[in-house]
């Protein structure tokens, strides 16, 4: 059994298309269990790997979907954007990974403690968004310990940043 995590790009009654991560090596015809986490609902179902394109996997639905109430906020991928994190004299440019209604996640060289508060500026297409991030989790991305994935809740510091944050959320996370 293999577990992988991807972003759902398209969902309909007959197929699911997901982004392919670097580590995926799933053969055509492989049976899979599909779990999609949304803002209001989580979707569960079964499928078969039907096709692979350069950056996507096509999964043919092989059974009915079931819906369950969401247990956490949906997140939207932001992998082509960055964030600047400043804490106790350290400053790092990090890769912004995703955003949710109340927070974000990023990957970078700094390790943080749970509940630590750091200054962060998200560099988005809507403009820079300054805020305070309360760390909820921080773990090494791999065995080297050179890159950490950090996620937390975000408090926006001014009204212009709040307007930009609202724009990013409205464009990336559906109600």
C-alpha positions in Angstrom: 0.0 0.0 0.0 1.2 3.5 -0.8 0.0 6.9 0.4 0.4 10.1 -1.5 -1.1 13.6 -1.2 -2.0 15.8 -4.2 -4.2 18.7 -5.1 -7.6 17.9 -6.7 -7.8 19.8 -10.0 -11.1 18.5 -11.4 -13.8 16.3 -9.9 -16.9 14.9 -11.7 -19.0 11.8 -11.4 -16.7 9.7 -13.6 -13.2 10.9 -12.9 -10.9 12.9 -10.6 -7.8 14.7 -11.9 -5.1 15.4 -9.3 -1.7 17.0 -9.5 1.2 14.6 -9.5 3.9 14.9 -6.9 7.6 14.2 -7.6 7.6 11.0 -5.6 4.6 9.4 -7.3 5.2 6.2 -9.3 1.7 4.8 -9.6 1.2 2.3 -12.5 -1.8 2.5 -14.8 -4.6 0.3 -13.7 -3.6 0.6 -10.0 -6.7 0.7 -7.6 -6.7 3.7 -5.4 -8.8 5.2 -2.6 -9.7 8.8 -3.2 -10.0 11.3 -0.3 -10.7 14.9 -1.1 -10.9 17.4 1.8 -13.1 20.5 1.1 -14.4 23.5 2.9 -17.8 22.1 3.9 -17.5 18.4 2.9 -14.9 15.6 2.6 -15.4 13.2 -0.3 -14.4 9.5 -0.2 -14.4 7.0 -3.1 -12.5 4.4 -5.0 -10.9 4.6 -8.4 -8.4 3.2 -10.9 -5.4 5.1 -12.3 -6.6 5.7 -15.9 -3.9 8.0 -17.3 -0.9 10.1 -16.5 0.1 13.4 -18.0 3.2 15.4 -17.3 1.9 16.9 -14.1 -1.4 15.1 -13.4 -2.9 11.7 -12.7 -6.4 10.8 -14.1 -8.4 8.6 -11.8 -11.4 6.8 -13.2 -14.1 6.5 -10.5 -14.9 2.8 -9.9 -17.6 3.2 -7.2 -19.9 5.7 -5.6 -18.6 8.7 -3.7 -19.6 9.3 -0.1 -19.7 12.7 1.5 -18.8 13.5 5.1 -18.8 16.8 7.0 -15.4 18.6 6.8 -13.1 18.2 9.9 -10.7 21.0 9.0 -10.5 24.0 6.7 -9.8 23.4 3.0 -6.5 24.6 1.7 -5.5 26.0 -1.6 -2.1 25.4 -3.2 0.1 28.4 -3.5 3.3 26.7 -4.5 4.5 29.4 -7.0 4.6 32.1 -4.3 6.9 33.0 -1.5 6.9 34.3 2.1 9.4 36.2 4.2 9.6 35.0 7.8 11.3 37.0 10.5 11.9 35.8 14.0 14.4 36.7 16.7 17.0 38.2 14.4 16.6 35.5 11.7 15.1 36.2 8.3 14.3 33.7 5.6 12.6 33.6 2.2 10.4 30.5 2.2 8.2 28.8 -0.4 4.5 29.4 0.4 2.8 26.0 0.0 -0.9 26.6 0.8 -3.4 28.9 2.4 -6.7 28.3 4.3 -9.3 30.6 5.7 -7.3 31.0 8.9 -3.7 30.3 8.1 -1.0 29.1 5.8 1.9 26.7 5.4 5.4 27.3 4.0 8.7 25.4 3.6 12.0 27.0 4.5 15.3 26.6 6.5 14.0 27.7 9.9 12.7 25.4 12.6 9.9 26.7 15.0 8.3 25.6 18.2 4.6 25.0 18.5 2.8 28.3 19.6 5.8 30.4 18.6 4.7 33.7 17.0 6.6 34.9 14.0 6.3 37.9 11.6 5.5 36.8 8.1 4.9 38.6 4.8 3.2 36.6 2.1 4.2 37.7 -1.4 1.1 37.1 -3.5 -0.3 38.3 -6.8 -2.7 40.6 -4.8 0.4 42.2 -3.2 2.4 41.7 0.0 0.3 40.6 3.0 2.0 41.2 6.4 0.8 39.3 9.5 1.7 37.3 12.6 1.8 33.6 12.3 1.2 31.4 15.3 3.0 28.1 14.6 0.7 25.0 14.9 3.2 22.5 13.5 6.7 22.3 12.2 8.4 19.2 10.9 11.4 18.4 8.7 10.6 17.9 5.1 13.0 15.0 4.8 15.8 13.3 6.8 18.4 16.1 6.2 16.7 18.6 8.5 17.7 21.4 6.1 14.1 22.3 5.1 11.1 22.4 7.4 7.4 22.5 6.6 5.6 24.9 9.0 1.9 25.6 9.3 0.0 27.9 11.5 -2.8 30.4 12.0 -2.5 33.9 10.5 -3.4 37.2 12.1 -3.4 40.1 9.5 -1.8 43.3 10.9 -3.6 46.1 8.9 -6.6 46.8 6.8 -4.8 46.9 3.4 -3.2 43.5 4.1 -6.7 42.3 5.2 -8.2 43.3 1.9 -5.4 41.6 0.0 -5.9 38.5 2.1 -9.6 38.5 1.4 -8.8 38.7 -2.3 -6.4 35.8 -2.2 -8.9 33.7 -0.3 -11.9 34.6 -2.5 -9.9 33.6 -5.6 -8.6 30.4 -4.2 -11.0 28.9 -1.7 -14.7 28.4 -2.6 -17.3 28.8 0.1 
